[in-house]
Structures are given as structure tokens and as C-alpha cells.
Amino acid sequence: MYNVTLDGHLIGTTKLEHGDPTMGAAHGTVILAGVISGYQFFRDYCVANKIHLYTNDAEDRLITTACIPNLKVHLPETVKFTDDACAYIEGMDSDAFYINIQGVININF
């Protein structure tokens, strides 16, 4: 299980169920901790930090973000492996949220 942090604060966990090490890519479902609405949480963060939203559907509470620079994934006891990678979120409140990472250099997942 990997920790998912945003601005250094734990916001959830992921197993990174899928990936392609040759492409430097990994993705998986995010289990959010202490977040009532993932849509509202990520929308508010992205708007405040001027991060582009590719999808922002308030009615369906569906979101797809651009790269979030301070969104990191790491094992609890080790250094982050997303420091040089781009991580973004997609999902909706009524289903699930997924983290997608591109440009993973240290592929030990």
C-alpha cells in the first residue's frame, strides 16, 4: 500500500494496481482519508492553485485534473518515487477516484 500526499499531508492510500514500467506509468484507485467529497476537495485545490481542470462537471461531481505538482505517492517508510513524475486525479463522488502517474523514474512498484 502506498501513501498519497498533497502538500505533504496524507490524503489517502493506493495500491497502484496497474502500471507499465517500460513507459514509466502507474495508476490505481485512491482511498481518500478524511475527505467527504473528492470532487469538491480536488476542485477547490486546483482552483486555488491555478491547476487546469480537463473535466469539471459539478452536476455529476466528475473531475479530471492536469498534473498536480505537490501530489505524491510513496511507501510509508521510504522516499517518494513521484518527485520527478506527473500525477493527476480523475474520478467522481458516486464511483471512485484514480491517481495516474506519468514519468516514474524509480519503478519499484
Biopython code that builds the backbone (N, CA, C, O; Angstrom):
import numpy as np
from Bio.PDB.StructureBuilder import StructureBuilder

atoms = [
    (1, "MET", "N", (0.850, -1.171, 0.000)),
    (1, "MET", "CA", (0.000, 0.000, 0.000)),
    (1, "MET", "C", (0.897, 1.237, 0.000)),
    (1, "MET", "O", (1.884, 1.307, 0.733)),
    (2, "TYR", "N", (0.536, 2.201, -0.832)),
    (2, "TYR", "CA", (1.282, 3.447, -0.946)),
    (2, "TYR", "C", (0.486, 4.588, -0.336)),
    (2, "TYR", "O", (-0.739, 4.627, -0.442)),
    (3, "ASN", "N", (1.188, 5.516, 0.304)),
    (3, "ASN", "CA", (0.553, 6.728, 0.806)),
    (3, "ASN", "C", (0.422, 7.730, -0.332)),
    (3, "ASN", "O", (1.290, 7.818, -1.200)),
    (4, "VAL", "N", (-0.670, 8.480, -0.318)),
    (4, "VAL", "CA", (-0.879, 9.575, -1.260)),
    (4, "VAL", "C", (-0.892, 10.848, -0.432)),
    (4, "VAL", "O", (-1.706, 10.998, 0.480)),
    (5, "THR", "N", (0.021, 11.772, -0.755)),
    (5, "THR", "CA", (0.104, 13.018, -0.013)),
    (5, "THR", "C", (-0.076, 14.202, -0.960)),
    (5, "THR", "O", (0.246, 14.130, -2.146)),
    (6, "LEU", "N", (-0.594, 15.279, -0.409)),
    (6, "LEU", "CA", (-0.769, 16.520, -1.153)),
    (6, "LEU", "C", (-0.239, 17.638, -0.268)),
    (6, "LEU", "O", (-0.713, 17.828, 0.852)),
    (7, "ASP", "N", (0.728, 18.365, -0.764)),
    (7, "ASP", "CA", (1.399, 19.403, 0.023)),
    (7, "ASP", "C", (1.943, 18.841, 1.336)),
    (7, "ASP", "O", (1.959, 19.533, 2.354)),
    (8, "GLY", "N", (2.387, 17.586, 1.306)),
    (8, "GLY", "CA", (2.979, 16.960, 2.484)),
    (8, "GLY", "C", (1.989, 16.375, 3.471)),
    (8, "GLY", "O", (2.400, 15.829, 4.494)),
    (9, "HIS", "N", (0.697, 16.472, 3.197)),
    (9, "HIS", "CA", (-0.332, 15.943, 4.094)),
    (9, "HIS", "C", (-0.929, 14.668, 3.505)),
    (9, "HIS", "O", (-1.262, 14.617, 2.321)),
    (10, "LEU", "N", (-1.058, 13.652, 4.333)),
    (10, "LEU", "CA", (-1.657, 12.392, 3.904)),
    (10, "LEU", "C", (-3.124, 12.607, 3.556)),
    (10, "LEU", "O", (-3.904, 13.079, 4.384)),
    (11, "ILE", "N", (-3.499, 12.256, 2.317)),
    (11, "ILE", "CA", (-4.903, 12.398, 1.917)),
    (11, "ILE", "C", (-5.529, 11.052, 1.575)),
    (11, "ILE", "O", (-6.739, 10.972, 1.359)),
    (12, "GLY", "N", (-4.712, 9.981, 1.522)),
    (12, "GLY", "CA", (-5.260, 8.684, 1.208)),
    (12, "GLY", "C", (-4.182, 7.659, 0.905)),
    (12, "GLY", "O", (-2.996, 7.879, 1.149)),
    (13, "THR", "N", (-4.632, 6.530, 0.364)),
    (13, "THR", "CA", (-3.730, 5.435, 0.008)),
    (13, "THR", "C", (-4.135, 4.855, -1.337)),
    (13, "THR", "O", (-5.262, 5.043, -1.798)),
    (14, "THR", "N", (-3.197, 4.145, -1.961)),
    (14, "THR", "CA", (-3.467, 3.456, -3.216)),
    (14, "THR", "C", (-2.603, 2.207, -3.294)),
    (14, "THR", "O", (-1.526, 2.147, -2.701)),
    (15, "LYS", "N", (-3.077, 1.227, -4.019)),
    (15, "LYS", "CA", (-2.279, 0.030, -4.278)),
    (15, "LYS", "C", (-1.538, 0.135, -5.608)),
    (15, "LYS", "O", (-0.716, -0.724, -5.928)),
    (16, "LEU", "N", (-1.823, 1.186, -6.387)),
    (16, "LEU", "CA", (-1.270, 1.310, -7.748)),
    (16, "LEU", "C", (-1.422, -0.031, -8.469)),
    (16, "LEU", "O", (-0.443, -0.665, -8.861)),
    (17, "GLU", "N", (-2.660, -0.430, -8.625)),
    (17, "GLU", "CA", (-2.992, -1.746, -9.165)),
    (17, "GLU", "C", (-2.498, -1.989, -10.581)),
    (17, "GLU", "O", (-2.335, -3.141, -10.986)),
    (18, "HIS", "N", (-2.259, -0.941, -11.332)),
    (18, "HIS", "CA", (-1.899, -1.090, -12.736)),
    (18, "HIS", "C", (-0.682, -0.243, -13.062)),
    (18, "HIS", "O", (-0.446, 0.790, -12.436)),
    (19, "GLY", "N", (0.076, -0.680, -14.029)),
    (19, "GLY", "CA", (1.219, 0.112, -14.441)),
    (19, "GLY", "C", (1.932, -0.486, -15.627)),
    (19, "GLY", "O", (1.716, -1.642, -15.991)),
    (20, "ASP", "N", (2.773, 0.308, -16.214)),
    (20, "ASP", "CA", (3.622, -0.120, -17.325)),
    (20, "ASP", "C", (5.014, 0.424, -17.055)),
    (20, "ASP", "O", (5.323, 1.553, -17.438)),
    (21, "PRO", "N", (5.866, -0.371, -16.393)),
    (21, "PRO", "CA", (7.202, 0.105, -16.040)),
    (21, "PRO", "C", (8.017, 0.586, -17.236)),
    (21, "PRO", "O", (8.809, 1.518, -17.102)),
    (22, "THR", "N", (7.839, -0.024, -18.390)),
    (22, "THR", "CA", (8.613, 0.406, -19.557)),
    (22, "THR", "C", (8.213, 1.803, -20.013)),
    (22, "THR", "O", (9.011, 2.506, -20.632)),
    (23, "MET", "N", (6.997, 2.206, -19.714)),
    (23, "MET", "CA", (6.510, 3.538, -20.072)),
    (23, "MET", "C", (6.618, 4.523, -18.901)),
    (23, "MET", "O", (6.323, 5.708, -19.060)),
    (24, "GLY", "N", (7.037, 4.041, -17.736)),
    (24, "GLY", "CA", (7.131, 4.913, -16.565)),
    (24, "GLY", "C", (5.781, 5.363, -16.072)),
    (24, "GLY", "O", (5.627, 6.491, -15.602)),
    (25, "ALA", "N", (4.795, 4.483, -16.176)),
    (25, "ALA", "CA", (3.422, 4.843, -15.811)),
    (25, "ALA", "C", (2.862, 3.893, -14.755)),
    (25, "ALA", "O", (3.169, 2.701, -14.742)),
    (26, "ALA", "N", (2.038, 4.445, -13.875)),
    (26, "ALA", "CA", (1.347, 3.652, -12.864)),
    (26, "ALA", "C", (0.026, 4.335, -12.551)),
    (26, "ALA", "O", (-0.090, 5.558, -12.632)),
    (27, "HIS", "N", (-0.972, 3.530, -12.192)),
    (27, "HIS", "CA", (-2.243, 4.124, -11.775)),
    (27, "HIS", "C", (-3.015, 3.159, -10.902)),
    (27, "HIS", "O", (-2.803, 1.947, -10.943)),
    (28, "GLY", "N", (-3.913, 3.719, -10.111)),
    (28, "GLY", "CA", (-4.720, 2.887, -9.227)),
    (28, "GLY", "C", (-5.789, 3.704, -8.536)),
    (28, "GLY", "O", (-5.810, 4.932, -8.612)),
    (29, "THR", "N", (-6.669, 3.000, -7.866)),
    (29, "THR", "CA", (-7.747, 3.609, -7.106)),
    (29, "THR", "C", (-7.174, 4.281, -5.857)),
    (29, "THR", "O", (-6.287, 3.736, -5.200)),
    (30, "VAL", "N", (-7.685, 5.458, -5.541)),
    (30, "VAL", "CA", (-7.276, 6.165, -4.328)),
    (30, "VAL", "C", (-8.378, 6.015, -3.291)),
    (30, "VAL", "O", (-9.543, 6.314, -3.554)),
    (31, "ILE", "N", (-7.992, 5.549, -2.109)),
    (31, "ILE", "CA", (-8.911, 5.509, -0.969)),
    (31, "ILE", "C", (-8.628, 6.778, -0.179)),
    (31, "ILE", "O", (-7.605, 6.875, 0.499)),
    (32, "LEU", "N", (-9.530, 7.750, -0.264)),
    (32, "LEU", "CA", (-9.335, 9.040, 0.393)),
    (32, "LEU", "C", (-9.595, 8.929, 1.891)),
    (32, "LEU", "O", (-10.493, 8.207, 2.324)),
    (33, "ALA", "N", (-8.805, 9.650, 2.674)),
    (33, "ALA", "CA", (-8.926, 9.640, 4.132)),
    (33, "ALA", "C", (-9.348, 11.028, 4.606)),
    (33, "ALA", "O", (-8.670, 12.017, 4.330)),
    (34, "GLY", "N", (-10.457, 11.094, 5.311)),
    (34, "GLY", "CA", (-10.900, 12.366, 5.870)),
    (34, "GLY", "C", (-11.425, 13.354, 4.846)),
    (34, "GLY", "O", (-11.508, 14.549, 5.127)),
    (35, "VAL", "N", (-11.781, 12.876, 3.663)),
    (35, "VAL", "CA", (-12.304, 13.740, 2.607)),
    (35, "VAL", "C", (-13.743, 13.316, 2.335)),
    (35, "VAL", "O", (-13.993, 12.176, 1.944)),
    (36, "ILE", "N", (-14.677, 14.218, 2.538)),
    (36, "ILE", "CA", (-16.094, 13.892, 2.336)),
    (36, "ILE", "C", (-16.425, 13.833, 0.851)),
    (36, "ILE", "O", (-17.070, 12.886, 0.399)),
    (37, "SER", "N", (-15.994, 14.828, 0.089)),
    (37, "SER", "CA", (-16.240, 14.874, -1.348)),
    (37, "SER", "C", (-14.910, 15.028, -2.070)),
    (37, "SER", "O", (-14.287, 16.088, -2.016)),
    (38, "GLY", "N", (-14.480, 13.980, -2.740)),
    (38, "GLY", "CA", (-13.246, 14.054, -3.517)),
    (38, "GLY", "C", (-13.347, 15.101, -4.611)),
    (38, "GLY", "O", (-12.385, 15.816, -4.893)),
    (39, "TYR", "N", (-14.523, 15.185, -5.227)),
    (39, "TYR", "CA", (-14.725, 16.176, -6.283)),
    (39, "TYR", "C", (-14.475, 17.581, -5.742)),
    (39, "TYR", "O", (-13.700, 18.340, -6.322)),
    (40, "GLN", "N", (-15.122, 17.926, -4.644)),
    (40, "GLN", "CA", (-15.000, 19.270, -4.071)),
    (40, "GLN", "C", (-13.576, 19.533, -3.590)),
    (40, "GLN", "O", (-13.041, 20.624, -3.790)),
    (41, "PHE", "N", (-12.967, 18.536, -2.959)),
    (41, "PHE", "CA", (-11.606, 18.677, -2.441)),
    (41, "PHE", "C", (-10.617, 18.994, -3.565)),
    (41, "PHE", "O", (-9.855, 19.956, -3.471)),
    (42, "PHE", "N", (-10.631, 18.181, -4.632)),
    (42, "PHE", "CA", (-9.683, 18.392, -5.722)),
    (42, "PHE", "C", (-10.027, 19.631, -6.545)),
    (42, "PHE", "O", (-9.129, 20.331, -7.014)),
    (43, "ARG", "N", (-11.312, 19.907, -6.723)),
    (43, "ARG", "CA", (-11.695, 21.112, -7.462)),
    (43, "ARG", "C", (-11.210, 22.364, -6.735)),
    (43, "ARG", "O", (-10.595, 23.242, -7.341)),
    (44, "ASP", "N", (-11.488, 22.440, -5.444)),
    (44, "ASP", "CA", (-11.071, 23.603, -4.663)),
    (44, "ASP", "C", (-9.547, 23.760, -4.676)),
    (44, "ASP", "O", (-9.038, 24.871, -4.822)),
    (45, "TYR", "N", (-8.826, 22.656, -4.526)),
    (45, "TYR", "CA", (-7.363, 22.718, -4.531)),
    (45, "TYR", "C", (-6.847, 23.219, -5.881)),
    (45, "TYR", "O", (-5.983, 24.093, -5.943)),
    (46, "CYS", "N", (-7.383, 22.660, -6.942)),
    (46, "CYS", "CA", (-6.917, 23.044, -8.279)),
    (46, "CYS", "C", (-7.246, 24.498, -8.605)),
    (46, "CYS", "O", (-6.418, 25.204, -9.181)),
    (47, "VAL", "N", (-8.433, 24.948, -8.246)),
    (47, "VAL", "CA", (-8.804, 26.348, -8.493)),
    (47, "VAL", "C", (-7.881, 27.271, -7.696)),
    (47, "VAL", "O", (-7.376, 28.255, -8.238)),
    (48, "ALA", "N", (-7.656, 26.965, -6.423)),
    (48, "ALA", "CA", (-6.804, 27.799, -5.569)),
    (48, "ALA", "C", (-5.361, 27.838, -6.060)),
    (48, "ALA", "O", (-4.668, 28.840, -5.885)),
    (49, "ASN", "N", (-4.911, 26.746, -6.672)),
    (49, "ASN", "CA", (-3.514, 26.646, -7.110)),
    (49, "ASN", "C", (-3.352, 26.806, -8.616)),
    (49, "ASN", "O", (-2.286, 26.534, -9.167)),
    (50, "LYS", "N", (-4.419, 27.248, -9.277)),
    (50, "LYS", "CA", (-4.396, 27.517, -10.722)),
    (50, "LYS", "C", (-3.938, 26.306, -11.542)),
    (50, "LYS", "O", (-3.126, 26.423, -12.460)),
    (51, "ILE", "N", (-4.481, 25.145, -11.182)),
    (51, "ILE", "CA", (-4.208, 23.901, -11.905)),
    (51, "ILE", "C", (-5.398, 23.640, -12.819)),
    (51, "ILE", "O", (-6.547, 23.649, -12.377)),
    (52, "HIS", "N", (-5.115, 23.409, -14.080)),
    (52, "HIS", "CA", (-6.163, 23.226, -15.081)),
    (52, "HIS", "C", (-7.024, 22.000, -14.773)),
    (52, "HIS", "O", (-6.521, 20.964, -14.340)),
    (53, "LEU", "N", (-8.313, 22.138, -15.002)),
    (53, "LEU", "CA", (-9.250, 21.019, -14.882)),
    (53, "LEU", "C", (-9.714, 20.645, -16.286)),
    (53, "LEU", "O", (-10.375, 21.436, -16.959)),
    (54, "TYR", "N", (-9.369, 19.451, -16.719)),
    (54, "TYR", "CA", (-9.808, 18.988, -18.038)),
    (54, "TYR", "C", (-11.298, 18.675, -18.030)),
    (54, "TYR", "O", (-12.002, 18.922, -19.009)),
    (55, "THR", "N", (-11.768, 18.126, -16.912)),
    (55, "THR", "CA", (-13.194, 17.862, -16.733)),
    (55, "THR", "C", (-13.594, 18.420, -15.376)),
    (55, "THR", "O", (-12.937, 18.165, -14.367)),
    (56, "ASN", "N", (-14.678, 19.181, -15.364)),
    (56, "ASN", "CA", (-15.200, 19.761, -14.132)),
    (56, "ASN", "C", (-16.715, 19.789, -14.246)),
    (56, "ASN", "O", (-17.303, 20.804, -14.619)),
    (57, "ASP", "N", (-17.335, 18.674, -13.926)),
    (57, "ASP", "CA", (-18.783, 18.526, -14.066)),
    (57, "ASP", "C", (-19.417, 18.556, -12.674)),
    (57, "ASP", "O", (-19.454, 17.542, -11.977)),
    (58, "ALA", "N", (-19.912, 19.723, -12.282)),
    (58, "ALA", "CA", (-20.474, 19.897, -10.946)),
    (58, "ALA", "C", (-21.742, 19.068, -10.743)),
    (58, "ALA", "O", (-22.009, 18.601, -9.636)),
    (59, "GLU", "N", (-22.514, 18.887, -11.803)),
    (59, "GLU", "CA", (-23.762, 18.120, -11.676)),
    (59, "GLU", "C", (-23.483, 16.654, -11.347)),
    (59, "GLU", "O", (-24.090, 16.098, -10.432)),
    (60, "ASP", "N", (-22.576, 16.031, -12.083)),
    (60, "ASP", "CA", (-22.229, 14.627, -11.836)),
    (60, "ASP", "C", (-21.085, 14.469, -10.841)),
    (60, "ASP", "O", (-20.739, 13.353, -10.454)),
    (61, "ARG", "N", (-20.491, 15.608, -10.425)),
    (61, "ARG", "CA", (-19.370, 15.625, -9.482)),
    (61, "ARG", "C", (-18.209, 14.777, -10.010)),
    (61, "ARG", "O", (-17.651, 13.923, -9.321)),
    (62, "LEU", "N", (-17.883, 15.065, -11.267)),
    (62, "LEU", "CA", (-16.849, 14.364, -12.039)),
    (62, "LEU", "C", (-15.705, 15.320, -12.312)),
    (62, "LEU", "O", (-15.934, 16.469, -12.688)),
    (63, "ILE", "N", (-14.466, 14.858, -12.125)),
    (63, "ILE", "CA", (-13.312, 15.729, -12.306)),
    (63, "ILE", "C", (-12.144, 14.967, -12.930)),
    (63, "ILE", "O", (-11.926, 13.787, -12.654)),
    (64, "THR", "N", (-11.405, 15.673, -13.775)),
    (64, "THR", "CA", (-10.119, 15.205, -14.277)),
    (64, "THR", "C", (-9.188, 16.405, -14.211)),
    (64, "THR", "O", (-9.461, 17.447, -14.805)),
    (65, "THR", "N", (-8.093, 16.252, -13.488)),
    (65, "THR", "CA", (-7.170, 17.369, -13.311)),
    (65, "THR", "C", (-5.990, 17.251, -14.270)),
    (65, "THR", "O", (-5.733, 16.189, -14.839)),
    (66, "ALA", "N", (-5.286, 18.355, -14.434)),
    (66, "ALA", "CA", (-3.972, 18.323, -15.071)),
    (66, "ALA", "C", (-2.996, 17.856, -13.988)),
    (66, "ALA", "O", (-3.406, 17.517, -12.878)),
    (67, "CYS", "N", (-1.727, 17.842, -14.313)),
    (67, "CYS", "CA", (-0.682, 17.456, -13.369)),
    (67, "CYS", "C", (-0.760, 18.316, -12.108)),
    (67, "CYS", "O", (-0.831, 19.542, -12.189)),
    (68, "ILE", "N", (-0.747, 17.668, -10.945)),
    (68, "ILE", "CA", (-0.740, 18.367, -9.659)),
    (68, "ILE", "C", (0.662, 18.198, -9.072)),
    (68, "ILE", "O", (0.993, 17.128, -8.561)),
    (69, "PRO", "N", (1.479, 19.235, -9.143)),
    (69, "PRO", "CA", (2.891, 19.106, -8.759)),
    (69, "PRO", "C", (3.143, 18.576, -7.342)),
    (69, "PRO", "O", (4.103, 17.835, -7.133)),
    (70, "ASN", "N", (2.317, 18.933, -6.383)),
    (70, "ASN", "CA", (2.550, 18.516, -4.997)),
    (70, "ASN", "C", (1.776, 17.267, -4.600)),
    (70, "ASN", "O", (1.648, 16.971, -3.412)),
    (71, "LEU", "N", (1.259, 16.532, -5.577)),
    (71, "LEU", "CA", (0.586, 15.260, -5.325)),
    (71, "LEU", "C", (1.639, 14.163, -5.443)),
    (71, "LEU", "O", (2.202, 13.952, -6.517)),
    (72, "LYS", "N", (1.904, 13.463, -4.338)),
    (72, "LYS", "CA", (2.990, 12.486, -4.285)),
    (72, "LYS", "C", (2.476, 11.126, -3.831)),
    (72, "LYS", "O", (1.491, 11.022, -3.101)),
    (73, "VAL", "N", (3.174, 10.085, -4.286)),
    (73, "VAL", "CA", (2.862, 8.716, -3.897)),
    (73, "VAL", "C", (4.148, 8.068, -3.415)),
    (73, "VAL", "O", (5.192, 8.188, -4.057)),
    (74, "HIS", "N", (4.069, 7.378, -2.281)),
    (74, "HIS", "CA", (5.264, 6.736, -1.739)),
    (74, "HIS", "C", (4.891, 5.671, -0.721)),
    (74, "HIS", "O", (3.787, 5.665, -0.177)),
    (75, "LEU", "N", (5.829, 4.775, -0.477)),
    (75, "LEU", "CA", (5.665, 3.822, 0.610)),
    (75, "LEU", "C", (5.829, 4.581, 1.924)),
    (75, "LEU", "O", (6.582, 5.553, 1.974)),
    (76, "PRO", "N", (5.148, 4.166, 2.980)),
    (76, "PRO", "CA", (5.206, 4.926, 4.231)),
    (76, "PRO", "C", (6.625, 5.150, 4.757)),
    (76, "PRO", "O", (6.909, 6.209, 5.317)),
    (77, "GLU", "N", (7.505, 4.189, 4.589)),
    (77, "GLU", "CA", (8.830, 4.296, 5.194)),
    (77, "GLU", "C", (9.924, 4.704, 4.208)),
    (77, "GLU", "O", (11.102, 4.700, 4.565)),
    (78, "THR", "N", (9.558, 5.054, 2.983)),
    (78, "THR", "CA", (10.587, 5.381, 2.000)),
    (78, "THR", "C", (10.339, 6.720, 1.327)),
    (78, "THR", "O", (9.303, 7.358, 1.519)),
    (79, "VAL", "N", (11.288, 7.112, 0.559)),
    (79, "VAL", "CA", (11.228, 8.363, -0.188)),
    (79, "VAL", "C", (10.179, 8.265, -1.301)),
    (79, "VAL", "O", (9.891, 7.180, -1.806)),
    (80, "LYS", "N", (9.634, 9.385, -1.661)),
    (80, "LYS", "CA", (8.631, 9.437, -2.725)),
    (80, "LYS", "C", (9.239, 9.022, -4.055)),
    (80, "LYS", "O", (10.381, 9.379, -4.347)),
    (81, "PHE", "N", (8.502, 8.279, -4.864)),
    (81, "PHE", "CA", (9.015, 7.956, -6.191)),
    (81, "PHE", "C", (8.345, 8.791, -7.269)),
    (81, "PHE", "O", (8.565, 8.567, -8.459)),
    (82, "THR", "N", (7.524, 9.756, -6.853)),
    (82, "THR", "CA", (6.878, 10.633, -7.832)),
    (82, "THR", "C", (7.522, 12.015, -7.885)),
    (82, "THR", "O", (6.956, 12.928, -8.487)),
    (83, "ASP", "N", (8.680, 12.191, -7.274)),
    (83, "ASP", "CA", (9.294, 13.521, -7.242)),
    (83, "ASP", "C", (9.501, 14.112, -8.633)),
    (83, "ASP", "O", (9.294, 15.310, -8.825)),
    (84, "ASP", "N", (9.903, 13.303, -9.600)),
    (84, "ASP", "CA", (10.132, 13.789, -10.957)),
    (84, "ASP", "C", (8.998, 13.418, -11.906)),
    (84, "ASP", "O", (9.117, 13.602, -13.118)),
    (85, "ALA", "N", (7.925, 12.908, -11.376)),
    (85, "ALA", "CA", (6.812, 12.439, -12.200)),
    (85, "ALA", "C", (5.635, 13.397, -12.097)),
    (85, "ALA", "O", (5.599, 14.281, -11.241)),
    (86, "CYS", "N", (4.684, 13.199, -12.982)),
    (86, "CYS", "CA", (3.464, 13.988, -13.001)),
    (86, "CYS", "C", (2.307, 13.105, -12.534)),
    (86, "CYS", "O", (2.061, 12.043, -13.105)),
    (87, "ALA", "N", (1.608, 13.544, -11.504)),
    (87, "ALA", "CA", (0.458, 12.796, -11.004)),
    (87, "ALA", "C", (-0.798, 13.635, -11.189)),
    (87, "ALA", "O", (-0.804, 14.837, -10.922)),
    (88, "TYR", "N", (-1.846, 12.992, -11.642)),
    (88, "TYR", "CA", (-3.119, 13.688, -11.764)),
    (88, "TYR", "C", (-4.247, 12.786, -11.289)),
    (88, "TYR", "O", (-4.071, 11.576, -11.151)),
    (89, "ILE", "N", (-5.404, 13.381, -11.040)),
    (89, "ILE", "CA", (-6.564, 12.688, -10.474)),
    (89, "ILE", "C", (-7.710, 12.717, -11.472)),
    (89, "ILE", "O", (-7.909, 13.697, -12.191)),
    (90, "GLU", "N", (-8.450, 11.630, -11.500)),
    (90, "GLU", "CA", (-9.716, 11.610, -12.229)),
    (90, "GLU", "C", (-10.696, 10.758, -11.443)),
    (90, "GLU", "O", (-10.301, 9.807, -10.768)),
    (91, "GLY", "N", (-11.973, 11.100, -11.531)),
    (91, "GLY", "CA", (-12.977, 10.311, -10.847)),
    (91, "GLY", "C", (-14.211, 11.118, -10.516)),
    (91, "GLY", "O", (-14.359, 12.276, -10.908)),
    (92, "MET", "N", (-15.103, 10.455, -9.771)),
    (92, "MET", "CA", (-16.352, 11.101, -9.386)),
    (92, "MET", "C", (-16.815, 10.596, -8.033)),
    (92, "MET", "O", (-16.513, 9.472, -7.633)),
    (93, "ASP", "N", (-17.558, 11.455, -7.331)),
    (93, "ASP", "CA", (-18.013, 11.110, -5.985)),
    (93, "ASP", "C", (-18.840, 9.830, -5.948)),
    (93, "ASP", "O", (-18.726, 9.065, -4.991)),
    (94, "SER", "N", (-19.662, 9.576, -6.951)),
    (94, "SER", "CA", (-20.546, 8.412, -6.921)),
    (94, "SER", "C", (-19.851, 7.116, -7.329)),
    (94, "SER", "O", (-20.463, 6.048, -7.282)),
    (95, "ASP", "N", (-18.571, 7.196, -7.733)),
    (95, "ASP", "CA", (-17.845, 5.989, -8.152)),
    (95, "ASP", "C", (-16.542, 5.891, -7.364)),
    (95, "ASP", "O", (-16.545, 5.431, -6.221)),
    (96, "ALA", "N", (-15.446, 6.310, -7.950)),
    (96, "ALA", "CA", (-14.137, 6.232, -7.303)),
    (96, "ALA", "C", (-13.234, 7.305, -7.878)),
    (96, "ALA", "O", (-13.552, 7.933, -8.888)),
    (97, "PHE", "N", (-12.103, 7.506, -7.218)),
    (97, "PHE", "CA", (-11.083, 8.415, -7.710)),
    (97, "PHE", "C", (-9.823, 7.606, -8.001)),
    (97, "PHE", "O", (-9.486, 6.668, -7.278)),
    (98, "TYR", "N", (-9.144, 7.985, -9.062)),
    (98, "TYR", "CA", (-7.957, 7.275, -9.515)),
    (98, "TYR", "C", (-6.797, 8.244, -9.620)),
    (98, "TYR", "O", (-6.966, 9.396, -10.021)),
    (99, "ILE", "N", (-5.624, 7.768, -9.256)),
    (99, "ILE", "CA", (-4.415, 8.547, -9.447)),
    (99, "ILE", "C", (-3.665, 7.948, -10.623)),
    (99, "ILE", "O", (-3.516, 6.730, -10.726)),
    (100, "ASN", "N", (-3.201, 8.805, -11.499)),
    (100, "ASN", "CA", (-2.435, 8.400, -12.670)),
    (100, "ASN", "C", (-1.087, 9.096, -12.598)),
    (100, "ASN", "O", (-1.021, 10.305, -12.379)),
    (101, "ILE", "N", (-0.024, 8.347, -12.779)),
    (101, "ILE", "CA", (1.324, 8.898, -12.673)),
    (101, "ILE", "C", (2.071, 8.612, -13.966)),
    (101, "ILE", "O", (2.106, 7.477, -14.443)),
    (102, "GLN", "N", (2.657, 9.644, -14.515)),
    (102, "GLN", "CA", (3.458, 9.532, -15.753)),
    (102, "GLN", "C", (4.868, 10.001, -15.451)),
    (102, "GLN", "O", (5.055, 10.978, -14.727)),
    (103, "GLY", "N", (5.861, 9.318, -15.998)),
    (103, "GLY", "CA", (7.251, 9.742, -15.829)),
    (103, "GLY", "C", (7.901, 9.212, -14.574)),
    (103, "GLY", "O", (8.799, 9.851, -14.026)),
    (104, "VAL", "N", (7.460, 8.042, -14.103)),
    (104, "VAL", "CA", (8.061, 7.439, -12.930)),
    (104, "VAL", "C", (9.459, 6.943, -13.286)),
    (104, "VAL", "O", (9.621, 6.127, -14.193)),
    (105, "ILE", "N", (10.463, 7.437, -12.572)),
    (105, "ILE", "CA", (11.845, 7.035, -12.841)),
    (105, "ILE", "C", (12.229, 5.840, -11.998)),
    (105, "ILE", "O", (12.832, 4.895, -12.506)),
    (106, "ASN", "N", (11.892, 5.863, -10.719)),
    (106, "ASN", "CA", (12.216, 4.782, -9.788)),
    (106, "ASN", "C", (11.052, 3.805, -9.767)),
    (106, "ASN", "O", (10.124, 3.952, -8.972)),
    (107, "ILE", "N", (11.102, 2.815, -10.639)),
    (107, "ILE", "CA", (9.974, 1.907, -10.786)),
    (107, "ILE", "C", (10.207, 0.654, -9.952)),
    (107, "ILE", "O", (10.739, -0.348, -10.428)),
    (108, "ASN", "N", (9.794, 0.744, -8.701)),
    (108, "ASN", "CA", (9.872, -0.389, -7.781)),
    (108, "ASN", "C", (8.493, -0.713, -7.241)),
    (108, "ASN", "O", (8.350, -1.096, -6.079)),
    (109, "PHE", "N", (7.497, -0.564, -8.063)),
    (109, "PHE", "CA", (6.142, -0.858, -7.615)),
    (109, "PHE", "C", (5.784, -2.170, -8.184)),
    (109, "PHE", "O", (4.677, -2.660, -7.957)),
]
sb = StructureBuilder()
sb.init_structure("model")
sb.init_model(0)
sb.init_chain("A")
sb.init_seg("    ")
for serial, (resi, resn, name, xyz) in enumerate(atoms, 1):
    if name == "N":
        sb.init_residue(resn, " ", resi, " ")
    sb.init_atom(name, np.array(xyz, "f"), 0.0, 1.0, " ", f" {name:<3s}", serial, name[0])
structure = sb.get_structure()
